[in-house]
Amino acid sequence: MTTRDRAPSRVRSWLFENITEEPSGHQGPFRVVSKPEHKHPWWKVMCLTGVDYFSSLGYQPGIAALAAGVLSPMATLVLVALTLFGALPVYRRVAQESPRGEGSIAMLARLLPKWGGKIFVLVLLGFAATDFIITMTLSAADGAAHVVQNPFAPAALRGENLLVTLVLLGLLAAVFLKGFAEAIGIAVALVAAYLALNLVVVAAGLWHVATAPSVVTDWTAALTAEHGNPWMMVAISLLVFPKLALGLSGFETGVAVMPQIEGDPSDTRSAPRGRIRGARHLLTTAALIMSAFLIVTSFLTTVLIPADEFKAGGAANGRALAYLAHEYLGNVFGTVYDVSTIAILWFAGASAMAGLLNLVPRYLPRFGMAPDWARAVRPLVLVFAAIAFGITWYFDASVDAQGSAYATGVLVLITSASVAVALSAYRRGQRRKAIGFAVVAVIFVYTTVVNIVERPEGLHLAILFIIAILGVSFASRFTRAYELRAYSVSYDTTARELIDEAARGVIRVIAHDADRPDPAAYRAKESARRRVSRIPAADPILFLEVSVTDASEFATDLRVHGHRREGFRVLTVRSAAIPNSIAAILLDIRGRTGTVPHVYFEWTEGNPVRNLLQFLFFGHGEVASVTREVLRRAEPDVARRPHVHVG
């Protein structure tokens, strides 16, 4: 802390408590685990993703009934087919290629180079943020619907869905502000209880259908009356399927929790075969369980619940299975079912919050696009909570209204995953798989476009997130541009020898253009620098050449190589930015030798604004002045700061 810094306030100290420097894959943007975390069998980890995936049973049958009417079971069959033969194979491949939980976004980041790839990743992060934020608000809104519709709920809560939703979101934020770590044990208990209660409801519903077969004949009669022939029914089911896309919500989360899966003793970081196998079991089992429930519940809710009850204000709106639980098993069991549903929906919001706290810092710090306060959990929790409050107020805590925004985020992520695996298979020469994944990608592209055209509010919300992420990211990148931007500095044997030779006297380093590694250029540069900067002829010179590899990367490991080229001593290095790398190497040389080095530059010709923009986006341009500024910020002690000469 410098003398200009004020002592932090108690609030600021609390907000930035336990802030750390090293990113990790655990809950919280920069949480460091003091000891290796215990891994779990895949079926337990499935419950962690299941609190998000399976909890959608609370609202999915009602949304399907509103979207497809009497065709809800057939439209759900289309959803299940795409789940098992489209999304599941795609994410089994994603699990294989991103076994540390990075997901499809990381695959695309590797496949798409430089700034184009970075911007594309930021756009996908906008859709992912839409997915997770709406998971929180939609789950809380559905939980509120179960609260206010319960017959034992206080009369004062009737119609107060918005207030109850905000309270649930506030409690969620409060838990994370206090400190929260995902508990797989809680997830296992919640999922087991919830699925068991749903099995009871399904059994009761099937028993009622068996004992009152007229409900089925009434349904088939309505089908024939409304849609005529079976082909028309199939066609309409295909058309309305995009509105049911919420049933695909668990796959990206299923990949994200992969680091929690216990692998084989022979697993390595580069080849965690046991973890990949466990993740595939997780994805397949979750998809089969969810598909079975979706098919049965869509049929039961369609034939047993009057259509008007699904509409806004109806007793089954957002809580179709709870309606059946109260109707056929009594209010006591129905209340137990409501409590279980509220608990798993609330925990789905907690899982989404933890996902946000992991996802955003997984990419933005590496791109240099995270502001300083994003290194702490609590400020991020406050930001996400404020956004969730605003979205809940905007949609008036309506489950139906938020469904389109949720579906947009889910579909864009699945579409990006389909494209990523298709490109990966193509690049590996797996033509048949590439064609198959490409077909799946086309289907999801169609589904996404239809969903956006019919319900554009989801895209509008995602665009707001994208604009916010891009704005904050580039503002952060610009403000952090003068950091050293080097993870480490190392040298080969020749480079160490050259530095040791130079350290016998005054260490003088001349920055040289890496595109001109010829003796004539070295000779001319040395002559000009000695003349202009009055370097004694007896003092040895080190040339330093920095080649820019990918300027979109924020920081890199600097590996310095030494060369003796016809009597000239040359150090070369590859990095993301020239001036920052020069500054980092100079400081490292000072630390290794105990001698403060001198560095010599020529002024950069051209417009200084253009040169500055070239530095910000391409890593070169205004080298001399930027190197000096990086050194000034990194070393406040003028006596120990490397000397910069420009002429």
C-alpha positions as CSV (number, residue, x, y, z in Angstrom):
1,M,0.0,0.0,0.0
2,T,1.4,3.4,-0.9
3,T,1.2,6.6,1.2
4,R,-1.6,7.8,-1.0
5,D,-3.8,4.9,-0.2
6,R,-6.4,5.3,2.5
7,A,-7.1,2.7,5.1
8,P,-10.0,0.6,3.7
9,S,-13.4,1.0,5.3
10,R,-15.0,-1.9,7.2
11,V,-17.5,-2.4,4.4
12,R,-14.7,-2.5,1.8
13,S,-12.7,-4.9,3.9
14,W,-15.7,-7.2,4.2
15,L,-16.4,-7.1,0.5
16,F,-12.9,-8.0,-0.4
17,E,-12.3,-10.4,2.4
18,N,-10.2,-13.5,1.4
19,I,-9.5,-12.0,-2.0
20,T,-6.8,-14.1,-3.8
21,E,-4.7,-13.9,-6.9
22,E,-4.8,-17.3,-8.4
23,P,-7.8,-18.5,-10.4
24,S,-9.2,-21.9,-9.8
25,G,-12.1,-24.0,-11.0
26,H,-14.0,-23.9,-7.7
27,Q,-16.9,-21.8,-6.5
28,G,-15.9,-18.1,-6.4
29,P,-13.8,-16.3,-9.0
30,F,-10.4,-16.7,-7.4
31,R,-11.0,-19.2,-4.6
32,V,-7.9,-21.2,-3.7
33,V,-8.4,-24.6,-2.1
34,S,-6.0,-25.2,0.8
35,K,-6.1,-28.9,0.4
36,P,-7.2,-31.3,-2.4
37,E,-11.0,-31.5,-2.5
38,H,-12.7,-34.9,-2.2
39,K,-14.0,-36.3,-5.4
40,H,-17.4,-38.1,-5.7
41,P,-18.9,-41.0,-7.7
42,W,-20.6,-39.8,-10.9
43,W,-24.1,-40.6,-9.6
44,K,-23.7,-38.2,-6.7
45,V,-22.3,-35.5,-9.0
46,M,-25.3,-36.1,-11.3
47,C,-27.5,-34.9,-8.4
48,L,-25.5,-31.6,-8.4
49,T,-26.4,-30.9,-12.0
50,G,-29.8,-32.5,-11.3
51,V,-31.0,-29.7,-9.0
52,D,-31.0,-27.6,-12.2
53,Y,-32.0,-30.2,-14.7
54,F,-34.6,-32.2,-12.8
55,S,-36.1,-29.2,-11.1
56,S,-37.5,-28.0,-14.4
57,L,-40.1,-30.7,-14.0
58,G,-41.7,-28.1,-11.7
59,Y,-42.7,-25.9,-14.7
60,Q,-41.9,-27.8,-17.9
61,P,-45.2,-29.8,-18.2
62,G,-47.2,-26.5,-17.7
63,I,-45.1,-24.7,-20.3
64,A,-45.5,-27.6,-22.8
65,A,-49.3,-27.6,-22.2
66,L,-49.5,-23.8,-22.9
67,A,-47.3,-24.1,-26.0
68,A,-48.8,-27.2,-27.6
69,G,-52.2,-27.7,-26.0
70,V,-53.5,-31.2,-26.5
71,L,-50.4,-32.0,-28.6
72,S,-48.2,-31.6,-25.5
73,P,-47.3,-35.3,-25.3
74,M,-46.3,-35.5,-29.0
75,A,-44.3,-32.3,-28.9
76,T,-42.6,-33.7,-25.8
77,L,-41.7,-36.8,-27.7
78,V,-39.9,-34.6,-30.3
79,L,-38.0,-32.9,-27.4
80,V,-37.0,-36.3,-26.0
81,A,-35.8,-37.5,-29.4
82,L,-33.6,-34.5,-29.8
83,T,-32.4,-34.9,-26.3
84,L,-31.3,-38.5,-26.7
85,F,-30.1,-38.4,-30.3
86,G,-28.9,-34.8,-30.5
87,A,-27.9,-33.0,-27.3
88,L,-26.6,-36.2,-25.5
89,P,-24.1,-37.3,-28.2
90,V,-22.9,-33.7,-28.5
91,Y,-22.2,-33.3,-24.8
92,R,-20.7,-36.7,-24.5
93,R,-18.1,-35.5,-27.0
94,V,-17.8,-32.1,-25.2
95,A,-17.0,-34.1,-22.0
96,Q,-14.3,-36.0,-23.8
97,E,-12.6,-32.8,-25.1
98,S,-13.0,-30.6,-22.1
99,P,-12.6,-32.9,-19.1
100,R,-11.8,-30.1,-16.7
101,G,-15.2,-28.6,-16.9
102,E,-14.5,-25.8,-19.4
103,G,-17.4,-26.8,-21.6
104,S,-18.2,-26.0,-25.3
105,I,-17.2,-22.3,-24.9
106,A,-13.6,-23.3,-24.2
107,M,-13.7,-25.7,-27.3
108,L,-14.7,-22.8,-29.5
109,A,-12.1,-20.5,-27.9
110,R,-9.4,-23.1,-28.9
111,L,-10.9,-23.5,-32.4
112,L,-11.3,-19.8,-33.2
113,P,-8.0,-17.8,-33.1
114,K,-7.1,-14.4,-31.8
115,W,-9.5,-11.5,-31.4
116,G,-12.3,-13.0,-33.4
117,G,-12.3,-16.0,-31.0
118,K,-12.2,-13.8,-27.9
119,I,-15.1,-11.6,-29.0
120,F,-17.1,-14.7,-29.9
121,V,-16.4,-16.2,-26.5
122,L,-17.6,-12.9,-24.9
123,V,-20.8,-13.1,-26.9
124,L,-21.4,-16.7,-25.8
125,L,-20.7,-15.6,-22.2
126,G,-23.6,-13.1,-22.6
127,F,-25.9,-16.0,-23.5
128,A,-24.5,-18.1,-20.8
129,A,-25.1,-15.3,-18.3
130,T,-28.7,-15.1,-19.6
131,D,-29.1,-18.8,-19.0
132,F,-27.8,-18.8,-15.4
133,I,-29.5,-15.5,-14.3
134,I,-32.8,-16.7,-15.7
135,T,-32.3,-20.0,-14.0
136,M,-32.1,-18.1,-10.7
137,T,-35.1,-15.9,-11.4
138,L,-37.3,-18.5,-13.1
139,S,-36.6,-21.1,-10.3
140,A,-37.4,-18.5,-7.7
141,A,-40.6,-17.4,-9.5
142,D,-41.7,-21.0,-9.7
143,G,-40.9,-21.6,-6.1
144,A,-43.0,-18.5,-5.2
145,A,-45.9,-20.0,-7.3
146,H,-45.7,-23.1,-5.1
147,V,-45.7,-21.0,-2.0
148,V,-48.7,-18.8,-2.7
149,Q,-50.8,-21.5,-4.3
150,N,-50.4,-23.8,-1.4
151,P,-53.8,-24.1,0.5
152,F,-52.0,-23.7,3.9
153,A,-50.2,-20.5,2.8
154,P,-51.2,-17.3,4.7
155,A,-54.0,-15.3,2.9
156,A,-51.7,-12.3,2.9
157,L,-49.4,-14.1,0.3
158,R,-52.2,-14.6,-2.2
159,G,-51.2,-12.9,-5.4
160,E,-47.8,-11.7,-4.0
161,N,-45.7,-13.8,-6.4
162,L,-43.3,-10.9,-7.0
163,L,-42.7,-10.2,-3.4
164,V,-42.1,-13.9,-2.5
165,T,-39.7,-14.3,-5.5
166,L,-37.7,-11.2,-4.4
167,V,-37.5,-12.6,-0.9
168,L,-36.2,-16.0,-2.2
169,L,-33.6,-14.2,-4.4
170,G,-32.6,-12.1,-1.4
171,L,-32.1,-15.2,0.7
172,L,-30.0,-16.7,-2.0
173,A,-27.7,-13.7,-2.2
174,A,-27.4,-13.5,1.6
175,V,-26.2,-17.1,1.8
176,F,-23.5,-16.4,-0.8
177,L,-22.5,-13.2,0.9
178,K,-22.0,-15.1,4.1
179,G,-20.0,-17.8,2.3
180,F,-21.3,-20.8,0.4
181,A,-19.7,-23.9,-0.9
182,E,-21.7,-26.3,-3.0
183,A,-22.7,-29.4,-1.0
184,I,-23.1,-32.5,-3.0
185,G,-24.7,-34.2,0.0
186,I,-27.5,-31.7,0.0
187,A,-28.0,-32.1,-3.7
188,V,-28.2,-35.9,-3.4
189,A,-30.8,-35.6,-0.7
190,L,-32.9,-33.0,-2.5
191,V,-32.8,-34.9,-5.8
192,A,-33.6,-38.2,-4.3
193,A,-36.6,-36.8,-2.3
194,Y,-37.9,-34.8,-5.3
195,L,-37.7,-37.7,-7.8
196,A,-39.3,-40.1,-5.2
197,L,-42.2,-37.7,-4.7
198,N,-42.6,-37.3,-8.4
199,L,-42.7,-41.0,-8.8
200,V,-45.6,-41.1,-6.3
201,V,-47.4,-38.4,-8.2
202,V,-46.9,-40.2,-11.5
203,A,-48.1,-43.5,-10.0
204,A,-51.2,-41.8,-8.7
205,G,-51.9,-40.1,-12.0
206,L,-51.5,-43.3,-14.0
207,W,-53.8,-45.1,-11.5
208,H,-56.4,-42.4,-12.1
209,V,-56.1,-42.7,-15.8
210,A,-56.4,-46.5,-15.6
211,T,-59.5,-46.3,-13.4
212,A,-61.1,-43.5,-15.5
213,P,-60.3,-44.3,-19.1
214,S,-62.7,-41.6,-20.3
215,V,-60.0,-39.0,-19.8
216,V,-57.9,-40.7,-22.5
217,T,-60.8,-41.0,-24.9
218,D,-61.7,-37.3,-24.3
219,W,-58.1,-36.4,-25.1
220,T,-58.0,-38.4,-28.3
221,A,-61.3,-37.0,-29.4
222,A,-59.9,-33.4,-28.8
223,L,-56.8,-34.4,-30.9
224,T,-58.9,-35.5,-33.8
225,A,-61.2,-32.6,-33.6
226,E,-58.5,-29.9,-33.5
227,H,-55.9,-31.4,-35.9
228,G,-57.5,-33.9,-38.2
229,N,-55.0,-36.4,-39.3
230,P,-51.8,-37.8,-37.6
231,W,-49.4,-36.2,-40.1
232,M,-50.8,-32.8,-39.2
233,M,-50.3,-33.6,-35.6
234,V,-46.6,-34.5,-36.2
235,A,-46.1,-31.3,-38.3
236,I,-47.5,-29.1,-35.6
237,S,-45.5,-30.9,-32.9
238,L,-42.3,-30.2,-34.8
239,L,-43.3,-26.5,-35.2
240,V,-44.1,-26.0,-31.5
241,F,-41.1,-27.9,-30.3
242,P,-38.8,-24.8,-29.9
243,K,-41.2,-23.5,-27.2
244,L,-40.4,-26.7,-25.1
245,A,-36.6,-26.2,-25.3
246,L,-36.3,-25.6,-21.5
247,G,-36.3,-29.4,-21.2
248,L,-32.7,-29.3,-22.5
249,S,-31.3,-27.1,-19.7
250,G,-29.1,-29.5,-17.9
251,F,-26.3,-30.5,-20.4
252,E,-24.0,-27.5,-20.1
253,T,-24.2,-27.8,-16.3
254,G,-23.5,-31.5,-16.5
255,V,-20.1,-30.8,-18.2
256,A,-19.3,-27.9,-15.8
257,V,-19.4,-30.2,-12.8
258,M,-16.9,-32.7,-14.3
259,P,-14.0,-31.7,-12.0
260,Q,-16.0,-33.1,-9.1
261,I,-16.2,-36.6,-10.6
262,E,-14.0,-39.3,-9.1
263,G,-11.8,-40.9,-11.8
264,D,-9.5,-43.9,-12.0
265,P,-6.2,-44.1,-10.1
266,S,-4.5,-44.2,-13.5
267,D,-6.0,-40.9,-14.6
268,T,-3.6,-38.1,-15.6
269,R,-4.3,-34.4,-16.2
270,S,-3.9,-34.9,-19.9
271,A,-5.9,-38.2,-20.1
272,P,-8.5,-38.4,-17.3
273,R,-10.2,-41.4,-18.8
274,G,-12.1,-42.4,-15.6
275,R,-13.5,-38.9,-15.2
276,I,-14.6,-38.8,-18.8
277,R,-16.3,-42.2,-18.5
278,G,-18.0,-41.0,-15.3
279,A,-19.2,-37.8,-17.0
280,R,-20.7,-39.8,-19.9
281,H,-22.5,-42.0,-17.4
282,L,-23.8,-38.9,-15.7
283,L,-25.0,-37.3,-18.9
284,T,-26.7,-40.4,-20.2
285,T,-28.4,-41.4,-16.9
286,A,-29.7,-37.8,-16.3
287,A,-31.0,-37.6,-19.9
288,L,-32.8,-41.0,-19.6
289,I,-34.4,-40.1,-16.2
290,M,-35.5,-36.7,-17.4
291,S,-36.8,-38.1,-20.7
292,A,-38.9,-40.7,-19.0
293,F,-40.4,-38.1,-16.6
294,L,-41.1,-35.6,-19.4
295,I,-43.0,-38.2,-21.5
296,V,-45.2,-39.4,-18.6
297,T,-45.8,-36.1,-17.0
298,S,-46.7,-34.3,-20.2
299,F,-49.3,-37.0,-20.9
300,L,-50.7,-37.0,-17.4
301,T,-50.9,-33.2,-17.1
302,T,-52.6,-32.9,-20.5
303,V,-55.3,-35.5,-19.9
304,L,-56.0,-34.8,-16.2
305,I,-55.8,-31.0,-15.9
306,P,-58.3,-28.6,-17.5
307,A,-56.7,-26.4,-20.1
308,D,-57.8,-23.2,-18.4
309,E,-55.8,-24.1,-15.3
310,F,-52.5,-23.8,-17.2
311,K,-53.1,-20.1,-18.1
312,A,-51.8,-17.2,-16.0
313,G,-53.7,-17.1,-12.7
314,G,-54.7,-20.8,-13.0
315,A,-54.1,-23.3,-10.3
316,A,-51.7,-25.3,-12.5
317,N,-49.8,-22.4,-14.0
318,G,-46.1,-23.1,-13.2
319,R,-47.0,-26.0,-10.9
320,A,-48.8,-28.7,-13.0
321,L,-47.4,-31.7,-11.0
322,A,-48.1,-29.9,-7.7
323,Y,-51.7,-29.5,-8.9
324,L,-51.9,-33.3,-9.4
325,A,-50.3,-33.9,-6.1
326,H,-52.9,-31.9,-4.2
327,E,-55.8,-33.1,-6.4
328,Y,-55.2,-36.9,-6.1
329,L,-53.1,-37.3,-2.9
330,G,-54.5,-34.6,-0.6
331,N,-53.2,-31.3,0.7
332,V,-50.8,-32.8,3.3
333,F,-48.9,-34.8,0.7
334,G,-49.3,-31.9,-1.7
335,T,-47.7,-29.6,0.8
336,V,-44.8,-32.0,1.3
337,Y,-44.4,-32.0,-2.5
338,D,-44.5,-28.2,-2.6
339,V,-41.8,-28.0,0.1
340,S,-39.6,-30.4,-1.9
341,T,-40.2,-28.5,-5.1
342,I,-39.4,-25.1,-3.5
343,A,-36.2,-26.5,-1.9
344,I,-34.9,-28.0,-5.2
345,L,-35.8,-24.9,-7.2
346,W,-34.1,-22.7,-4.6
347,F,-31.0,-24.9,-4.8
348,A,-31.1,-24.7,-8.6
349,G,-30.8,-21.0,-8.1
350,A,-27.8,-21.6,-5.8
351,S,-26.2,-23.8,-8.4
352,A,-26.7,-21.2,-11.1
353,M,-25.2,-18.5,-8.8
354,A,-22.2,-20.7,-8.2
355,G,-22.0,-21.4,-12.0
356,L,-21.8,-17.6,-12.7
357,L,-19.1,-17.1,-10.0
358,N,-17.1,-19.8,-11.8
359,L,-17.9,-19.1,-15.4
360,V,-17.2,-15.3,-15.6
361,P,-13.7,-15.4,-14.0
362,R,-12.8,-18.6,-15.9
363,Y,-12.3,-16.5,-19.1
364,L,-12.3,-12.8,-18.3
365,P,-9.1,-12.7,-16.1
366,R,-7.2,-14.7,-18.7
367,F,-8.3,-12.2,-21.4
368,G,-7.3,-9.3,-19.1
369,M,-11.0,-8.3,-19.2
370,A,-12.0,-8.6,-15.5
371,P,-12.0,-5.4,-13.4
372,D,-10.1,-5.5,-10.1
373,W,-13.2,-6.0,-7.9
374,A,-14.1,-9.1,-9.9
375,R,-11.4,-11.0,-8.0
376,A,-13.7,-11.2,-5.0
377,V,-16.9,-13.2,-4.6
378,R,-19.1,-10.7,-2.7
379,P,-19.0,-7.8,-5.2
380,L,-20.0,-10.3,-7.9
381,V,-22.8,-11.7,-5.8
382,L,-24.2,-8.2,-5.3
383,V,-24.0,-7.4,-9.0
384,F,-25.7,-10.7,-10.0
385,A,-28.4,-10.3,-7.3
386,A,-29.2,-6.7,-8.5
387,I,-29.5,-8.0,-12.0
388,A,-31.8,-10.8,-10.9
389,F,-34.0,-8.4,-8.9
390,G,-34.3,-6.2,-12.0
391,I,-35.2,-9.1,-14.3
392,T,-37.8,-10.4,-11.8
393,W,-39.4,-7.0,-11.6
394,Y,-39.4,-6.6,-15.4
395,F,-41.1,-10.0,-15.9
396,D,-43.3,-9.6,-12.9
397,A,-42.1,-12.9,-11.5
398,S,-43.9,-14.7,-14.3
399,V,-42.7,-18.2,-15.1
400,D,-44.2,-18.2,-18.6
401,A,-42.8,-14.8,-19.5
402,Q,-39.3,-15.8,-18.5
403,G,-39.4,-19.1,-20.4
404,S,-38.4,-17.6,-23.7
405,A,-35.3,-15.8,-22.3
406,Y,-34.3,-19.1,-20.6
407,A,-34.8,-21.1,-23.8
408,T,-32.8,-18.6,-25.8
409,G,-29.7,-19.0,-23.5
410,V,-30.1,-22.8,-23.4
411,L,-30.5,-23.1,-27.1
412,V,-27.6,-20.8,-28.0
413,L,-25.2,-22.8,-25.7
414,I,-26.3,-26.1,-27.1
415,T,-26.0,-24.8,-30.7
416,S,-22.5,-23.6,-30.0
417,A,-21.6,-27.0,-28.5
418,S,-23.0,-28.7,-31.6
419,V,-20.9,-26.4,-33.9
420,A,-17.8,-27.0,-31.7
421,V,-18.0,-30.8,-31.9
422,A,-18.8,-30.7,-35.6
423,L,-15.7,-28.6,-36.2
424,S,-13.6,-30.8,-34.0
425,A,-14.7,-34.0,-35.7
426,Y,-14.0,-32.4,-39.1
427,R,-10.5,-31.3,-38.1
428,R,-9.7,-34.8,-36.9
429,G,-10.8,-36.3,-40.2
430,Q,-13.9,-38.0,-38.7
431,R,-16.2,-37.3,-41.6
432,R,-19.2,-39.4,-40.7
433,K,-19.2,-37.9,-37.1
434,A,-18.7,-34.4,-38.5
435,I,-21.7,-34.8,-40.8
436,G,-23.9,-36.2,-38.0
437,F,-22.9,-33.4,-35.6
438,A,-23.4,-30.8,-38.4
439,V,-27.0,-32.1,-38.9
440,V,-27.6,-31.7,-35.1
441,A,-26.2,-28.2,-35.3
442,V,-28.5,-27.3,-38.2
443,I,-31.5,-28.6,-36.2
444,F,-30.5,-26.5,-33.1
445,V,-29.8,-23.5,-35.3
446,Y,-33.4,-23.8,-36.7
447,T,-34.8,-24.2,-33.2
448,T,-32.9,-21.2,-31.9
449,V,-33.9,-19.0,-34.8
450,V,-37.6,-20.0,-34.4
451,N,-37.5,-19.4,-30.7
452,I,-36.0,-15.9,-31.2
453,V,-38.4,-14.9,-34.0
454,E,-41.4,-16.0,-32.0
455,R,-40.2,-14.7,-28.6
456,P,-37.5,-12.0,-29.2
457,E,-37.5,-10.8,-25.6
458,G,-35.0,-13.6,-24.8
459,L,-32.6,-12.2,-27.5
460,H,-33.1,-8.7,-26.2
461,L,-32.1,-9.7,-22.7
462,A,-29.1,-11.6,-24.0
463,I,-28.0,-8.6,-26.1
464,L,-28.1,-6.4,-22.9
465,F,-25.9,-9.0,-21.2
466,I,-23.5,-9.1,-24.2
467,I,-23.2,-5.3,-24.4
468,A,-22.5,-5.1,-20.6
469,I,-19.9,-7.9,-20.8
470,L,-18.2,-6.4,-23.9
471,G,-18.2,-2.9,-22.3
472,V,-16.8,-3.9,-19.0
473,S,-14.4,-6.3,-20.6
474,F,-12.8,-3.8,-22.9
475,A,-12.8,-1.1,-20.3
476,S,-10.9,-3.5,-18.0
477,R,-8.5,-4.5,-20.8
478,F,-7.6,-0.9,-21.4
479,T,-7.1,0.0,-17.8
480,R,-5.0,-3.2,-17.2
481,A,-3.0,-2.7,-20.4
482,Y,0.0,-1.3,-18.5
483,E,0.5,-4.3,-16.3
484,L,3.6,-6.6,-16.8
485,R,1.3,-9.2,-18.3
486,A,3.8,-12.1,-17.8
487,Y,3.1,-15.2,-15.7
488,S,6.8,-16.0,-15.5
489,V,10.2,-15.3,-17.1
490,S,12.7,-18.1,-17.8
491,Y,15.9,-18.4,-19.9
492,D,17.7,-21.0,-21.9
493,T,21.4,-21.7,-21.2
494,T,22.7,-19.3,-23.8
495,A,20.5,-16.5,-22.6
496,R,21.7,-16.9,-19.1
497,E,25.3,-16.8,-20.3
498,L,24.7,-13.6,-22.2
499,I,23.1,-11.9,-19.3
500,D,25.9,-13.0,-16.9
501,E,28.5,-11.6,-19.3
502,A,26.7,-8.3,-19.5
503,A,26.3,-8.1,-15.7
504,R,30.1,-7.8,-15.3
505,G,29.6,-4.1,-16.2
506,V,26.6,-1.9,-17.0
507,I,23.8,-3.9,-18.5
508,R,22.7,-2.2,-21.7
509,V,19.8,-3.6,-23.7
510,I,18.8,-2.3,-27.2
511,A,15.2,-3.0,-28.3
512,H,15.4,-4.4,-31.9
513,D,12.8,-5.2,-34.6
514,A,12.3,-9.0,-34.6
515,D,11.6,-8.9,-38.3
516,R,15.2,-7.8,-39.1
517,P,17.5,-10.4,-37.5
518,D,20.5,-9.8,-39.8
519,P,24.0,-8.6,-38.9
520,A,23.7,-5.4,-41.0
521,A,20.7,-4.3,-39.1
522,Y,22.4,-5.0,-35.8
523,R,25.4,-3.1,-36.8
524,A,23.4,-0.1,-37.9
525,K,21.3,-0.1,-34.8
526,E,24.3,-0.4,-32.5
527,S,26.1,2.4,-34.2
528,A,23.1,4.7,-34.0
529,R,22.4,4.0,-30.3
530,R,26.0,4.4,-29.3
531,R,26.2,7.7,-31.1
532,V,22.8,9.2,-30.0
533,S,22.8,7.8,-26.4
534,R,26.6,8.2,-25.9
535,I,27.2,4.5,-25.0
536,P,30.9,3.8,-24.4
537,A,32.4,1.7,-27.1
538,A,33.8,-0.8,-24.6
539,D,30.4,-1.5,-23.0
540,P,28.8,-4.7,-24.4
541,I,25.3,-4.6,-25.9
542,L,22.4,-7.0,-25.6
543,F,19.8,-6.9,-28.3
544,L,16.3,-7.8,-27.3
545,E,13.7,-8.9,-29.9
546,V,10.1,-9.5,-29.0
547,S,7.7,-11.3,-31.5
548,V,4.0,-10.9,-31.0
549,T,2.2,-14.3,-31.2
550,D,-1.4,-13.6,-30.3
551,A,-2.1,-10.1,-29.1
552,S,-5.6,-11.0,-28.0
553,E,-4.0,-13.0,-25.1
554,F,-3.5,-10.9,-22.1
555,A,-0.5,-12.6,-20.4
556,T,1.9,-15.3,-21.3
557,D,4.9,-17.2,-20.0
558,L,8.1,-15.6,-21.3
559,R,10.7,-18.0,-22.4
560,V,13.9,-16.1,-23.4
561,H,16.3,-17.6,-25.9
562,G,19.9,-16.5,-26.4
563,H,21.7,-16.3,-29.7
564,R,25.2,-15.3,-30.8
565,R,24.9,-14.0,-34.4
566,E,28.3,-13.1,-35.9
567,G,29.5,-11.4,-32.7
568,F,26.2,-9.9,-31.7
569,R,24.5,-11.0,-28.5
570,V,20.7,-11.4,-29.1
571,L,17.8,-12.3,-26.7
572,T,14.6,-13.4,-28.4
573,V,11.1,-14.0,-26.9
574,R,7.6,-14.5,-28.1
575,S,4.7,-12.9,-26.2
576,A,1.3,-11.1,-26.5
577,A,2.7,-7.5,-26.2
578,I,6.1,-6.0,-26.9
579,P,6.5,-3.2,-24.3
580,N,5.1,-5.2,-21.4
581,S,7.4,-8.1,-22.1
582,I,10.5,-5.8,-22.4
583,A,9.6,-4.3,-19.0
584,A,9.0,-7.8,-17.4
585,I,12.4,-9.1,-18.7
586,L,14.2,-5.9,-17.5
587,L,12.8,-6.3,-14.0
588,D,13.7,-10.0,-14.0
589,I,17.3,-9.3,-15.1
590,R,17.6,-6.7,-12.3
591,G,16.3,-9.3,-9.8
592,R,18.7,-12.0,-11.1
593,T,21.9,-9.9,-11.3
594,G,21.3,-7.2,-8.7
595,T,22.2,-4.6,-11.4
596,V,19.7,-2.0,-12.7
597,P,19.7,-2.4,-16.5
598,H,19.5,0.4,-19.2
599,V,17.2,0.0,-22.2
600,Y,17.5,2.0,-25.4
601,F,14.7,2.8,-28.0
602,E,14.0,4.8,-31.0
603,W,10.9,7.0,-31.1
604,T,8.0,5.4,-33.0
605,E,7.1,7.3,-36.2
606,G,3.5,8.1,-37.0
607,N,0.4,9.3,-35.3
608,P,0.7,8.7,-31.5
609,V,-3.1,7.9,-31.2
610,R,-2.9,5.3,-33.9
611,N,0.3,3.8,-32.3
612,L,-1.5,3.6,-28.9
613,L,-4.4,1.8,-30.5
614,Q,-2.0,-0.6,-32.2
615,F,-0.5,-1.4,-28.8
616,L,-3.9,-1.9,-27.2
617,F,-5.1,-4.3,-29.9
618,F,-2.0,-5.7,-31.6
619,G,0.7,-5.6,-28.9
620,H,3.0,-3.2,-30.7
621,G,3.1,0.5,-31.7
622,E,4.0,3.0,-29.0
623,V,6.8,0.8,-27.5
624,A,9.2,3.3,-25.8
625,S,6.7,5.4,-23.8
626,V,4.5,2.4,-22.9
627,T,7.5,0.4,-21.7
628,R,8.5,3.3,-19.5
629,E,4.9,3.6,-18.1
630,V,4.7,-0.2,-17.4
631,L,8.0,0.1,-15.5
632,R,6.8,3.1,-13.6
633,R,3.7,1.3,-12.4
634,A,5.5,-1.9,-11.6
635,E,8.4,-0.3,-9.7
636,P,7.6,2.8,-7.7
637,D,11.2,3.2,-6.4
638,V,13.0,5.3,-9.0
639,A,16.4,4.2,-7.8
640,R,15.6,0.6,-8.6
641,R,13.6,1.2,-11.8
642,P,15.4,0.2,-15.1
643,H,16.5,3.3,-17.0
644,V,14.8,4.0,-20.3
645,H,16.6,6.0,-23.0
646,V,14.8,7.2,-26.2
647,G,16.3,9.1,-29.1
